[in-house]
Amino acid sequence: FPNYLGDWGFHTLGGTEFFFLRGAYSIDRDHRTIGIDWWSQEEVSIEAFMEARTLYRERRPRIVITNTCPESISPAFLEPRNAHRIHVTRTGWMLDELFNIHQPELWVFGHYHKSRSIIERNTRFVCLDELETMDVE
């Protein structure tokens, strides 16, 4: 796919460098079809994460872009009536690991499909709604 960056790494777009890590756990996977709208490799492997974590620790990015957010941040993006429905996932744990190593200035994700932002430990977390865009300077 021409716009696929890979599983993880650094990329520069419009002169802005960012760290990225793909993937998230689908809580609705029981209602999806394998190979059509769900893939068994939707989360990166532990081995790939270990390599990504090393690079993240070395480079300490200013901007992070992921599919979802660290697990510890998830409650802020859930409706209060659903706050008890947090799923412990490999990706959520991985992103918490990265956030504990280094807090970037900006972390952008879209997994919850709502337009909202919060600040946690000096990091601005921005959740984008479906098809929403954001300019980063």
KEKOL-962984 format. One record per atom (N, C-alpha, C): residue in three letters; atom name; z, y, x. Coordinates in pm, 1 decimal. Layout:
N
@aa:Ala&at:CA&pz:Z&py:Y&px:X
...
//
This chain:
137
@aa:Phe&at:N&pz:0.0&py:-118.0&px:83.8
@aa:Phe&at:CA&pz:0.0&py:0.0&px:0.0
@aa:Phe&at:C&pz:0.0&py:124.4&px:88.3
@aa:Pro&at:N&pz:-85.1&py:219.3&px:61.7
@aa:Pro&at:CA&pz:-99.6&py:334.2&px:151.8
@aa:Pro&at:C&pz:25.6&py:421.9&px:162.8
@aa:Asn&at:N&pz:109.9&py:428.1&px:61.9
@aa:Asn&at:CA&pz:229.0&py:513.5&px:67.0
@aa:Asn&at:C&pz:355.8&py:438.5&px:103.8
@aa:Tyr&at:N&pz:344.9&py:311.7&px:137.1
@aa:Tyr&at:CA&pz:462.3&py:231.8&px:173.4
@aa:Tyr&at:C&pz:502.8&py:263.9&px:316.6
@aa:Leu&at:N&pz:624.8&py:311.3&px:334.7
@aa:Leu&at:CA&pz:672.8&py:350.1&px:466.9
@aa:Leu&at:C&pz:722.6&py:232.0&px:549.0
@aa:Gly&at:N&pz:760.4&py:125.7&px:482.3
@aa:Gly&at:CA&pz:822.0&py:11.4&px:548.7
@aa:Gly&at:C&pz:960.1&py:-11.3&px:489.3
@aa:Asp&at:N&pz:1036.4&py:-100.4&px:549.4
@aa:Asp&at:CA&pz:1168.8&py:-131.6&px:496.9
@aa:Asp&at:C&pz:1272.0&py:-25.3&px:531.5
@aa:Trp&at:N&pz:1259.4&py:32.7&px:650.3
@aa:Trp&at:CA&pz:1355.1&py:133.1&px:695.2
@aa:Trp&at:C&pz:1298.8&py:205.3&px:815.8
@aa:Gly&at:N&pz:1357.0&py:319.6&px:848.3
@aa:Gly&at:CA&pz:1315.7&py:390.9&px:968.5
@aa:Gly&at:C&pz:1319.8&py:540.4&px:949.8
@aa:Phe&at:N&pz:1249.9&py:609.0&px:1038.7
@aa:Phe&at:CA&pz:1235.7&py:753.7&px:1031.3
@aa:Phe&at:C&pz:1090.6&py:786.2&px:1002.2
@aa:His&at:N&pz:1069.4&py:892.0&px:927.2
@aa:His&at:CA&pz:934.7&py:936.5&px:893.5
@aa:His&at:C&pz:938.1&py:1088.4&px:886.0
@aa:Thr&at:N&pz:825.4&py:1151.5&px:913.3
@aa:Thr&at:CA&pz:813.5&py:1296.3&px:900.5
@aa:Thr&at:C&pz:707.0&py:1326.7&px:796.5
@aa:Leu&at:N&pz:742.2&py:1412.7&px:702.2
@aa:Leu&at:CA&pz:649.8&py:1452.7&px:596.1
@aa:Leu&at:C&pz:658.3&py:1603.9&px:582.1
@aa:Gly&at:N&pz:545.9&py:1670.3&px:593.8
@aa:Gly&at:CA&pz:544.7&py:1815.6&px:582.5
@aa:Gly&at:C&pz:634.1&py:1884.1&px:684.5
@aa:Gly&at:N&pz:648.1&py:1822.7&px:801.4
@aa:Gly&at:CA&pz:730.1&py:1879.7&px:906.6
@aa:Gly&at:C&pz:878.7&py:1849.0&px:895.9
@aa:Thr&at:N&pz:917.8&py:1774.8&px:792.7
@aa:Thr&at:CA&pz:1058.4&py:1740.1&px:772.8
@aa:Thr&at:C&pz:1080.2&py:1593.0&px:803.8
@aa:Glu&at:N&pz:1170.9&py:1565.4&px:897.4
@aa:Glu&at:CA&pz:1201.8&py:1427.3&px:932.9
@aa:Glu&at:C&pz:1316.3&py:1375.2&px:846.3
@aa:Phe&at:N&pz:1307.3&py:1248.1&px:808.0
@aa:Phe&at:CA&pz:1412.2&py:1185.9&px:728.8
@aa:Phe&at:C&pz:1423.8&py:1038.1&px:764.1
@aa:Phe&at:N&pz:1542.7&py:984.2&px:736.4
@aa:Phe&at:CA&pz:1567.2&py:841.8&px:750.0
@aa:Phe&at:C&pz:1549.1&py:780.3&px:611.7
@aa:Phe&at:N&pz:1493.1&py:659.9&px:604.9
@aa:Phe&at:CA&pz:1476.3&py:592.6&px:476.0
@aa:Phe&at:C&pz:1516.6&py:446.8&px:486.8
@aa:Leu&at:N&pz:1561.8&py:393.6&px:376.2
@aa:Leu&at:CA&pz:1591.9&py:250.7&px:363.0
@aa:Leu&at:C&pz:1550.1&py:211.7&px:222.4
@aa:Arg&at:N&pz:1465.9&py:112.9&px:210.4
@aa:Arg&at:CA&pz:1412.9&py:73.9&px:79.9
@aa:Arg&at:C&pz:1510.0&py:-19.4&px:7.1
@aa:Gly&at:N&pz:1484.9&py:-39.6&px:-121.8
@aa:Gly&at:CA&pz:1549.3&py:-144.7&px:-197.7
@aa:Gly&at:C&pz:1670.2&py:-104.0&px:-280.4
@aa:Ala&at:N&pz:1695.5&py:-185.9&px:-379.9
@aa:Ala&at:CA&pz:1813.2&py:-175.0&px:-467.0
@aa:Ala&at:C&pz:1818.6&py:-301.0&px:-552.4
@aa:Tyr&at:N&pz:1935.6&py:-328.0&px:-602.9
@aa:Tyr&at:CA&pz:1956.6&py:-443.5&px:-690.1
@aa:Tyr&at:C&pz:1920.3&py:-405.8&px:-833.0
@aa:Ser&at:N&pz:1844.1&py:-489.7&px:-901.4
@aa:Ser&at:CA&pz:1806.0&py:-465.4&px:-1041.3
@aa:Ser&at:C&pz:1905.1&py:-534.1&px:-1134.9
@aa:Ile&at:N&pz:1985.8&py:-454.8&px:-1205.0
@aa:Ile&at:CA&pz:2084.9&py:-514.9&px:-1294.9
@aa:Ile&at:C&pz:2017.9&py:-579.6&px:-1415.9
@aa:Asp&at:N&pz:1893.3&py:-541.7&px:-1442.4
@aa:Asp&at:CA&pz:1821.5&py:-596.2&px:-1557.9
@aa:Asp&at:C&pz:1720.9&py:-704.0&px:-1517.2
@aa:Arg&at:N&pz:1739.5&py:-765.6&px:-1403.6
@aa:Arg&at:CA&pz:1641.5&py:-862.8&px:-1354.0
@aa:Arg&at:C&pz:1621.7&py:-981.9&px:-1447.2
@aa:Asp&at:N&pz:1721.2&py:-1012.6&px:-1529.6
@aa:Asp&at:CA&pz:1707.2&py:-1123.2&px:-1625.1
@aa:Asp&at:C&pz:1600.3&py:-1095.1&px:-1730.5
@aa:His&at:N&pz:1562.7&py:-967.6&px:-1744.3
@aa:His&at:CA&pz:1462.2&py:-928.7&px:-1842.9
@aa:His&at:C&pz:1328.2&py:-895.4&px:-1777.9
@aa:Arg&at:N&pz:1314.3&py:-931.1&px:-1652.3
@aa:Arg&at:CA&pz:1192.0&py:-901.9&px:-1577.7
@aa:Arg&at:C&pz:1119.8&py:-1032.3&px:-1541.6
@aa:Thr&at:N&pz:996.5&py:-1018.2&px:-1495.1
@aa:Thr&at:CA&pz:914.6&py:-1134.1&px:-1459.2
@aa:Thr&at:C&pz:890.6&py:-1135.5&px:-1309.0
@aa:Ile&at:N&pz:922.7&py:-1247.7&px:-1245.3
@aa:Ile&at:CA&pz:905.0&py:-1261.8&px:-1100.9
@aa:Ile&at:C&pz:758.8&py:-1236.9&px:-1064.3
@aa:Gly&at:N&pz:738.6&py:-1149.5&px:-965.8
@aa:Gly&at:CA&pz:604.0&py:-1119.5&px:-917.1
@aa:Gly&at:C&pz:530.3&py:-1014.2&px:-996.6
@aa:Ile&at:N&pz:585.4&py:-972.2&px:-1109.3
@aa:Ile&at:CA&pz:520.3&py:-868.2&px:-1189.9
@aa:Ile&at:C&pz:603.4&py:-740.4&px:-1189.3
@aa:Asp&at:N&pz:729.7&py:-750.0&px:-1226.5
@aa:Asp&at:CA&pz:816.9&py:-632.8&px:-1223.4
@aa:Asp&at:C&pz:954.0&py:-663.0&px:-1162.8
@aa:Trp&at:N&pz:961.3&py:-775.7&px:-1091.1
@aa:Trp&at:CA&pz:1081.7&py:-809.2&px:-1013.6
@aa:Trp&at:C&pz:1041.3&py:-896.9&px:-896.3
@aa:Trp&at:N&pz:1103.0&py:-869.8&px:-778.3
@aa:Trp&at:CA&pz:1073.4&py:-945.0&px:-658.2
@aa:Trp&at:C&pz:1203.0&py:-989.9&px:-594.3
@aa:Ser&at:N&pz:1205.8&py:-1112.7&px:-545.3
@aa:Ser&at:CA&pz:1327.8&py:-1168.1&px:-487.0
@aa:Ser&at:C&pz:1370.3&py:-1093.3&px:-361.2
@aa:Gln&at:N&pz:1280.6&py:-1022.5&px:-298.5
@aa:Gln&at:CA&pz:1311.3&py:-946.6&px:-177.3
@aa:Gln&at:C&pz:1337.7&py:-799.5&px:-207.2
@aa:Glu&at:N&pz:1391.8&py:-770.3&px:-325.7
@aa:Glu&at:CA&pz:1409.8&py:-630.1&px:-364.0
@aa:Glu&at:C&pz:1512.0&py:-557.1&px:-276.6
@aa:Glu&at:N&pz:1603.7&py:-628.8&px:-215.2
@aa:Glu&at:CA&pz:1698.8&py:-569.2&px:-122.8
@aa:Glu&at:C&pz:1662.7&py:-612.9&px:19.0
@aa:Val&at:N&pz:1683.4&py:-524.7&px:117.4
@aa:Val&at:CA&pz:1652.4&py:-562.8&px:254.9
@aa:Val&at:C&pz:1751.1&py:-668.9&px:302.8
@aa:Ser&at:N&pz:1708.6&py:-744.5&px:399.2
@aa:Ser&at:CA&pz:1793.9&py:-850.2&px:455.2
@aa:Ser&at:C&pz:1906.6&py:-789.7&px:539.3
@aa:Ile&at:N&pz:2009.0&py:-868.0&px:560.6
@aa:Ile&at:CA&pz:2120.1&py:-824.9&px:647.0
@aa:Ile&at:C&pz:2068.2&py:-798.9&px:788.3
@aa:Glu&at:N&pz:1978.4&py:-882.7&px:836.9
@aa:Glu&at:CA&pz:1923.2&py:-865.8&px:971.6
@aa:Glu&at:C&pz:1849.0&py:-732.2&px:984.2
@aa:Ala&at:N&pz:1766.5&py:-699.8&px:884.8
@aa:Ala&at:CA&pz:1694.1&py:-572.0&px:887.2
@aa:Ala&at:C&pz:1792.5&py:-455.9&px:880.7
@aa:Phe&at:N&pz:1895.3&py:-471.3&px:798.6
@aa:Phe&at:CA&pz:1994.7&py:-364.3&px:788.1
@aa:Phe&at:C&pz:2065.7&py:-340.8&px:921.1
@aa:Met&at:N&pz:2098.6&py:-446.4&px:992.8
@aa:Met&at:CA&pz:2168.4&py:-431.6&px:1120.5
@aa:Met&at:C&pz:2084.4&py:-348.1&px:1218.3
@aa:Glu&at:N&pz:1954.4&py:-370.7&px:1219.0
@aa:Glu&at:CA&pz:1865.4&py:-291.7&px:1304.1
@aa:Glu&at:C&pz:1860.0&py:-147.1&px:1255.7
@aa:Ala&at:N&pz:1848.4&py:-129.1&px:1124.1
@aa:Ala&at:CA&pz:1844.2&py:5.5&px:1066.9
@aa:Ala&at:C&pz:1973.5&py:81.3&px:1096.6
@aa:Arg&at:N&pz:2085.5&py:13.8&px:1087.4
@aa:Arg&at:CA&pz:2215.3&py:76.5&px:1112.2
@aa:Arg&at:C&pz:2226.1&py:125.2&px:1256.9
@aa:Thr&at:N&pz:2175.6&py:46.7&px:1348.9
@aa:Thr&at:CA&pz:2177.4&py:87.4&px:1490.0
@aa:Thr&at:C&pz:2098.0&py:216.9&px:1509.3
@aa:Leu&at:N&pz:1979.0&py:222.3&px:1452.5
@aa:Leu&at:CA&pz:1895.8&py:342.0&px:1462.9
@aa:Leu&at:C&pz:1962.6&py:461.4&px:1394.9
@aa:Tyr&at:N&pz:2018.8&py:440.0&px:1277.8
@aa:Tyr&at:CA&pz:2087.6&py:545.5&px:1203.3
@aa:Tyr&at:C&pz:2203.7&py:602.2&px:1285.8
@aa:Arg&at:N&pz:2280.7&py:514.2&px:1346.6
@aa:Arg&at:CA&pz:2395.1&py:556.0&px:1428.1
@aa:Arg&at:C&pz:2348.4&py:639.3&px:1548.2
@aa:Glu&at:N&pz:2238.5&py:598.4&px:1609.4
@aa:Glu&at:CA&pz:2187.3&py:670.0&px:1725.9
@aa:Glu&at:C&pz:2129.3&py:806.0&px:1690.7
@aa:Arg&at:N&pz:2054.2&py:813.1&px:1581.6
@aa:Arg&at:CA&pz:1979.5&py:934.7&px:1548.1
@aa:Arg&at:C&pz:2054.8&py:1030.2&px:1456.1
@aa:Arg&at:N&pz:2152.0&py:983.3&px:1380.4
@aa:Arg&at:CA&pz:2234.8&py:1065.6&px:1292.0
@aa:Arg&at:C&pz:2147.8&py:1164.4&px:1211.6
@aa:Pro&at:N&pz:2075.6&py:1114.6&px:1112.8
@aa:Pro&at:CA&pz:1977.8&py:1197.6&px:1041.7
@aa:Pro&at:C&pz:2040.4&py:1310.9&px:960.9
@aa:Arg&at:N&pz:1962.9&py:1415.6&px:944.5
@aa:Arg&at:CA&pz:2002.3&py:1528.6&px:859.2
@aa:Arg&at:C&pz:1972.3&py:1498.4&px:712.6
@aa:Ile&at:N&pz:1863.6&py:1420.1&px:689.5
@aa:Ile&at:CA&pz:1818.7&py:1387.1&px:553.5
@aa:Ile&at:C&pz:1800.4&py:1236.1&px:541.8
@aa:Val&at:N&pz:1849.0&py:1179.9&px:430.7
@aa:Val&at:CA&pz:1834.2&py:1037.4&px:401.2
@aa:Val&at:C&pz:1767.1&py:1024.5&px:264.9
@aa:Ile&at:N&pz:1670.5&py:933.1&px:255.0
@aa:Ile&at:CA&pz:1603.5&py:904.6&px:127.8
@aa:Ile&at:C&pz:1610.7&py:754.2&px:105.1
@aa:Thr&at:N&pz:1669.3&py:715.6&px:-8.2
@aa:Thr&at:CA&pz:1683.1&py:574.9&px:-43.4
@aa:Thr&at:C&pz:1652.6&py:556.5&px:-190.8
@aa:Asn&at:N&pz:1639.0&py:432.1&px:-233.4
@aa:Asn&at:CA&pz:1616.8&py:403.0&px:-374.2
@aa:Asn&at:C&pz:1743.3&py:430.4&px:-454.6
@aa:Thr&at:N&pz:1856.5&py:386.4&px:-402.7
@aa:Thr&at:CA&pz:1984.6&py:404.8&px:-470.8
@aa:Thr&at:C&pz:2080.4&py:477.1&px:-376.4
@aa:Cys&at:N&pz:2203.3&py:493.3&px:-419.1
@aa:Cys&at:CA&pz:2302.0&py:564.3&px:-338.1
@aa:Cys&at:C&pz:2410.1&py:467.9&px:-290.1
@aa:Pro&at:N&pz:2496.2&py:512.6&px:-198.4
@aa:Pro&at:CA&pz:2607.7&py:427.3&px:-158.2
@aa:Pro&at:C&pz:2692.4&py:388.5&px:-279.9
@aa:Glu&at:N&pz:2746.2&py:268.9&px:-275.8
@aa:Glu&at:CA&pz:2824.3&py:217.5&px:-388.3
@aa:Glu&at:C&pz:2941.0&py:308.5&px:-425.6
@aa:Ser&at:N&pz:3003.5&py:370.0&px:-327.4
@aa:Ser&at:CA&pz:3117.1&py:457.5&px:-354.3
@aa:Ser&at:C&pz:3076.7&py:584.0&px:-428.6
@aa:Ile&at:N&pz:2949.4&py:618.6&px:-426.1
@aa:Ile&at:CA&pz:2898.4&py:738.6&px:-492.4
@aa:Ile&at:C&pz:2849.7&py:707.9&px:-634.2
@aa:Ser&at:N&pz:2816.9&py:582.8&px:-662.1
@aa:Ser&at:CA&pz:2759.9&py:541.8&px:-791.2
@aa:Ser&at:C&pz:2834.8&py:591.8&px:-913.9
@aa:Pro&at:N&pz:2968.5&py:585.7&px:-918.1
@aa:Pro&at:CA&pz:3037.7&py:628.3&px:-1040.4
@aa:Pro&at:C&pz:3004.0&py:770.8&px:-1084.7
@aa:Ala&at:N&pz:2971.8&py:857.6&px:-992.0
@aa:Ala&at:CA&pz:2939.5&py:995.8&px:-1026.8
@aa:Ala&at:C&pz:2807.8&py:1007.1&px:-1102.8
@aa:Phe&at:N&pz:2725.6&py:904.3&px:-1097.0
@aa:Phe&at:CA&pz:2594.9&py:909.7&px:-1162.0
@aa:Phe&at:C&pz:2584.0&py:819.6&px:-1284.2
@aa:Leu&at:N&pz:2692.1&py:754.7&px:-1320.4
@aa:Leu&at:CA&pz:2695.5&py:671.1&px:-1440.2
@aa:Leu&at:C&pz:2758.0&py:748.8&px:-1555.8
@aa:Glu&at:N&pz:2713.8&py:721.9&px:-1674.7
@aa:Glu&at:CA&pz:2777.8&py:780.4&px:-1791.8
@aa:Glu&at:C&pz:2922.0&py:730.6&px:-1795.7
@aa:Pro&at:N&pz:3018.0&py:814.6&px:-1837.3
@aa:Pro&at:CA&pz:3158.7&py:771.3&px:-1839.4
@aa:Pro&at:C&pz:3180.5&py:638.8&px:-1912.8
@aa:Arg&at:N&pz:3105.7&py:615.5&px:-2018.6
@aa:Arg&at:CA&pz:3123.0&py:490.7&px:-2093.9
@aa:Arg&at:C&pz:3074.8&py:368.4&px:-2016.0
@aa:Asn&at:N&pz:2995.0&py:392.2&px:-1910.1
@aa:Asn&at:CA&pz:2942.5&py:281.8&px:-1829.0
@aa:Asn&at:C&pz:3004.9&py:273.7&px:-1689.6
@aa:Ala&at:N&pz:3101.8&py:358.2&px:-1661.3
@aa:Ala&at:CA&pz:3159.3&py:363.8&px:-1526.9
@aa:Ala&at:C&pz:3220.8&py:230.8&px:-1484.1
@aa:His&at:N&pz:3263.0&py:152.1&px:-1579.8
@aa:His&at:CA&pz:3322.8&py:21.7&px:-1547.8
@aa:His&at:C&pz:3216.8&py:-82.3&px:-1511.7
@aa:Arg&at:N&pz:3088.8&py:-48.6&px:-1527.9
@aa:Arg&at:CA&pz:2980.9&py:-144.6&px:-1506.3
@aa:Arg&at:C&pz:2920.0&py:-137.2&px:-1366.7
@aa:Ile&at:N&pz:2995.4&py:-94.2&px:-1268.6
@aa:Ile&at:CA&pz:2943.1&py:-88.6&px:-1132.5
@aa:Ile&at:C&pz:2927.1&py:-230.2&px:-1079.9
@aa:His&at:N&pz:2810.4&py:-257.1&px:-1026.5
@aa:His&at:CA&pz:2781.6&py:-388.2&px:-969.0
@aa:His&at:C&pz:2797.0&py:-378.9&px:-817.9
@aa:Val&at:N&pz:2871.6&py:-468.1&px:-760.3
@aa:Val&at:CA&pz:2883.2&py:-475.4&px:-615.3
@aa:Val&at:C&pz:2754.9&py:-539.4&px:-564.8
@aa:Thr&at:N&pz:2680.4&py:-464.7&px:-483.9
@aa:Thr&at:CA&pz:2550.7&py:-513.5&px:-436.1
@aa:Thr&at:C&pz:2541.0&py:-501.7&px:-285.1
@aa:Arg&at:N&pz:2451.7&py:-579.2&px:-229.6
@aa:Arg&at:CA&pz:2428.2&py:-573.8&px:-85.5
@aa:Arg&at:C&pz:2379.6&py:-434.7&px:-45.4
@aa:Thr&at:N&pz:2286.7&py:-378.0&px:-121.5
@aa:Thr&at:CA&pz:2233.6&py:-246.7&px:-86.6
@aa:Thr&at:C&pz:2341.5&py:-139.2&px:-97.4
@aa:Gly&at:N&pz:2422.3&py:-143.2&px:-202.3
@aa:Gly&at:CA&pz:2530.8&py:-46.2&px:-216.3
@aa:Gly&at:C&pz:2626.7&py:-52.2&px:-99.1
@aa:Trp&at:N&pz:2660.3&py:-173.6&px:-57.2
@aa:Trp&at:CA&pz:2748.1&py:-192.0&px:58.1
@aa:Trp&at:C&pz:2682.8&py:-138.1&px:184.7
@aa:Met&at:N&pz:2554.2&py:-167.9&px:204.6
@aa:Met&at:CA&pz:2483.3&py:-122.0&px:323.2
@aa:Met&at:C&pz:2483.4&py:30.9&px:330.8
@aa:Leu&at:N&pz:2456.1&py:94.0&px:218.3
@aa:Leu&at:CA&pz:2450.5&py:239.9&px:217.8
@aa:Leu&at:C&pz:2588.6&py:301.3&px:238.9
@aa:Asp&at:N&pz:2692.3&py:237.3&px:188.4
@aa:Asp&at:CA&pz:2828.6&py:282.4&px:219.1
@aa:Asp&at:C&pz:2854.5&py:274.1&px:369.1
@aa:Glu&at:N&pz:2807.9&py:167.7&px:432.1
@aa:Glu&at:CA&pz:2823.8&py:152.9&px:576.5
@aa:Glu&at:C&pz:2759.2&py:270.6&px:649.6
@aa:Leu&at:N&pz:2636.9&py:305.5&px:609.7
@aa:Leu&at:CA&pz:2567.8&py:417.8&px:673.4
@aa:Leu&at:C&pz:2643.3&py:547.9&px:650.1
@aa:Phe&at:N&pz:2686.7&py:570.3&px:527.8
@aa:Phe&at:CA&pz:2757.6&py:693.9&px:494.2
@aa:Phe&at:C&pz:2889.2&py:705.7&px:570.3
@aa:Asn&at:N&pz:2956.1&py:594.2&px:594.4
@aa:Asn&at:CA&pz:3080.2&py:597.5&px:670.9
@aa:Asn&at:C&pz:3055.7&py:626.4&px:819.3
@aa:Ile&at:N&pz:2940.1&py:587.2&px:869.9
@aa:Ile&at:CA&pz:2905.0&py:613.5&px:1010.2
@aa:Ile&at:C&pz:2874.2&py:761.0&px:1030.4
@aa:His&at:N&pz:2797.6&py:817.4&px:937.6
@aa:His&at:CA&pz:2750.7&py:956.3&px:951.5
@aa:His&at:C&pz:2720.2&py:1012.3&px:813.5
@aa:Gln&at:N&pz:2764.2&py:1133.7&px:786.4
@aa:Gln&at:CA&pz:2737.0&py:1200.5&px:660.0
@aa:Gln&at:C&pz:2624.4&py:1302.5&px:681.4
@aa:Pro&at:N&pz:2505.0&py:1272.1&px:631.5
@aa:Pro&at:CA&pz:2393.6&py:1365.8&px:646.7
@aa:Pro&at:C&pz:2413.8&py:1489.3&px:558.2
@aa:Glu&at:N&pz:2332.6&py:1590.3&px:579.2
@aa:Glu&at:CA&pz:2339.0&py:1709.4&px:493.8
@aa:Glu&at:C&pz:2290.5&py:1677.1&px:352.3
@aa:Leu&at:N&pz:2184.4&py:1595.2&px:343.0
@aa:Leu&at:CA&pz:2119.4&py:1567.7&px:214.6
@aa:Leu&at:C&pz:2086.7&py:1420.1&px:203.3
@aa:Trp&at:N&pz:2114.3&py:1363.6&px:84.3
@aa:Trp&at:CA&pz:2081.7&py:1223.2&px:55.3
@aa:Trp&at:C&pz:2013.1&py:1222.9&px:-81.3
@aa:Val&at:N&pz:1886.5&py:1182.5&px:-85.1
@aa:Val&at:CA&pz:1806.9&py:1184.1&px:-207.9
@aa:Val&at:C&pz:1777.3&py:1041.3&px:-250.8
@aa:Phe&at:N&pz:1790.7&py:1014.8&px:-379.7
@aa:Phe&at:CA&pz:1763.7&py:882.1&px:-435.3
@aa:Phe&at:C&pz:1723.2&py:898.5&px:-581.2
@aa:Gly&at:N&pz:1685.4&py:790.0&px:-647.9
@aa:Gly&at:CA&pz:1639.9&py:801.9&px:-785.7
@aa:Gly&at:C&pz:1677.6&py:687.2&px:-876.5
@aa:His&at:N&pz:1751.0&py:592.4&px:-828.0
@aa:His&at:CA&pz:1778.3&py:467.5&px:-898.9
@aa:His&at:C&pz:1832.4&py:485.6&px:-1041.3
@aa:Tyr&at:N&pz:1908.3&py:590.2&px:-1064.4
@aa:Tyr&at:CA&pz:1971.3&py:609.8&px:-1196.0
@aa:Tyr&at:C&pz:1885.7&py:692.6&px:-1291.8
@aa:His&at:N&pz:1771.3&py:740.6&px:-1244.8
@aa:His&at:CA&pz:1675.1&py:812.9&px:-1329.4
@aa:His&at:C&pz:1738.9&py:927.9&px:-1406.7
@aa:Lys&at:N&pz:1818.2&py:1008.3&px:-1337.3
@aa:Lys&at:CA&pz:1872.3&py:1128.6&px:-1399.7
@aa:Lys&at:C&pz:1875.0&py:1239.7&px:-1296.4
@aa:Ser&at:N&pz:1853.7&py:1359.7&px:-1342.6
@aa:Ser&at:CA&pz:1851.0&py:1474.9&px:-1254.7
@aa:Ser&at:C&pz:1993.2&py:1528.6&px:-1241.3
@aa:Arg&at:N&pz:2053.3&py:1503.2&px:-1124.3
@aa:Arg&at:CA&pz:2192.0&py:1543.4&px:-1104.9
@aa:Arg&at:C&pz:2223.4&py:1545.0&px:-955.9
@aa:Ser&at:N&pz:2314.8&py:1631.4&px:-916.0
@aa:Ser&at:CA&pz:2357.2&py:1632.7&px:-775.9
@aa:Ser&at:C&pz:2507.3&py:1655.2&px:-766.2
@aa:Ile&at:N&pz:2564.2&py:1603.5&px:-658.3
@aa:Ile&at:CA&pz:2705.5&py:1622.3&px:-628.0
@aa:Ile&at:C&pz:2718.9&py:1642.9&px:-477.6
@aa:Ile&at:N&pz:2834.4&py:1691.9&px:-436.8
@aa:Ile&at:CA&pz:2865.1&py:1701.4&px:-294.4
@aa:Ile&at:C&pz:2986.3&py:1614.5&px:-268.0
@aa:Glu&at:N&pz:2971.2&py:1526.1&px:-170.2
@aa:Glu&at:CA&pz:3078.4&py:1435.7&px:-130.9
@aa:Glu&at:C&pz:3085.4&py:1435.7&px:21.5
@aa:Arg&at:N&pz:3201.6&py:1470.6&px:76.9
@aa:Arg&at:CA&pz:3221.5&py:1473.9&px:222.5
@aa:Arg&at:C&pz:3110.7&py:1552.2&px:292.4
@aa:Asn&at:N&pz:3079.4&py:1669.5&px:239.1
@aa:Asn&at:CA&pz:2979.4&py:1762.4&px:293.8
@aa:Asn&at:C&pz:2835.5&py:1711.8&px:285.9
@aa:Thr&at:N&pz:2811.9&py:1604.6&px:213.6
@aa:Thr&at:CA&pz:2675.5&py:1556.5&px:189.9
@aa:Thr&at:C&pz:2637.2&py:1589.0&px:46.1
@aa:Arg&at:N&pz:2522.1&py:1648.7&px:30.1
@aa:Arg&at:CA&pz:2469.4&py:1674.3&px:-105.2
@aa:Arg&at:C&pz:2387.0&py:1552.8&px:-146.6
@aa:Phe&at:N&pz:2434.8&py:1483.1&px:-249.6
@aa:Phe&at:CA&pz:2363.1&py:1369.0&px:-306.5
@aa:Phe&at:C&pz:2281.7&py:1418.1&px:-424.5
@aa:Val&at:N&pz:2151.1&py:1392.8&px:-421.0
@aa:Val&at:CA&pz:2061.8&py:1434.8&px:-528.4
@aa:Val&at:C&pz:1996.6&py:1311.9&px:-588.8
@aa:Cys&at:N&pz:2018.8&py:1292.1&px:-717.6
@aa:Cys&at:CA&pz:1952.4&py:1185.5&px:-791.6
@aa:Cys&at:C&pz:1835.9&py:1249.0&px:-867.5
@aa:Leu&at:N&pz:1717.7&py:1194.2&px:-849.1
@aa:Leu&at:CA&pz:1599.1&py:1246.0&px:-917.7
@aa:Leu&at:C&pz:1568.2&py:1163.2&px:-1041.0
@aa:Asp&at:N&pz:1527.3&py:1230.2&px:-1145.5
@aa:Asp&at:CA&pz:1485.6&py:1162.8&px:-1267.5
@aa:Asp&at:C&pz:1349.0&py:1098.1&px:-1242.8
@aa:Glu&at:N&pz:1308.6&py:1012.2&px:-1330.8
@aa:Glu&at:CA&pz:1179.5&py:945.9&px:-1319.6
@aa:Glu&at:C&pz:1068.1&py:1049.1&px:-1309.6
@aa:Leu&at:N&pz:984.5&py:1038.1&px:-1208.1
@aa:Leu&at:CA&pz:871.1&py:1126.6&px:-1177.6
@aa:Leu&at:C&pz:912.0&py:1267.7&px:-1134.4
@aa:Glu&at:N&pz:1041.3&py:1294.7&px:-1119.1
@aa:Glu&at:CA&pz:1086.2&py:1424.8&px:-1069.5
@aa:Glu&at:C&pz:1056.3&py:1435.3&px:-920.6
@aa:Thr&at:N&pz:1026.5&py:1554.7&px:-875.7
@aa:Thr&at:CA&pz:1000.9&py:1579.6&px:-734.1
@aa:Thr&at:C&pz:1100.9&py:1681.2&px:-681.1
@aa:Met&at:N&pz:1103.6&py:1693.3&px:-550.3
@aa:Met&at:CA&pz:1196.6&py:1786.0&px:-487.2
@aa:Met&at:C&pz:1134.6&py:1838.9&px:-359.4
@aa:Asp&at:N&pz:1142.3&py:1969.1&px:-336.9
@aa:Asp&at:CA&pz:1099.1&py:2028.1&px:-212.2
@aa:Asp&at:C&pz:1217.3&py:2035.8&px:-118.2
@aa:Val&at:N&pz:1196.9&py:1994.0&px:5.8
@aa:Val&at:CA&pz:1301.8&py:1998.5&px:107.0
@aa:Val&at:C&pz:1253.3&py:2087.9&px:220.6
@aa:Glu&at:N&pz:1333.6&py:2186.0&px:254.6
@aa:Glu&at:CA&pz:1295.9&py:2276.9&px:363.1
@aa:Glu&at:C&pz:1379.3&py:2248.4&px:484.9
//
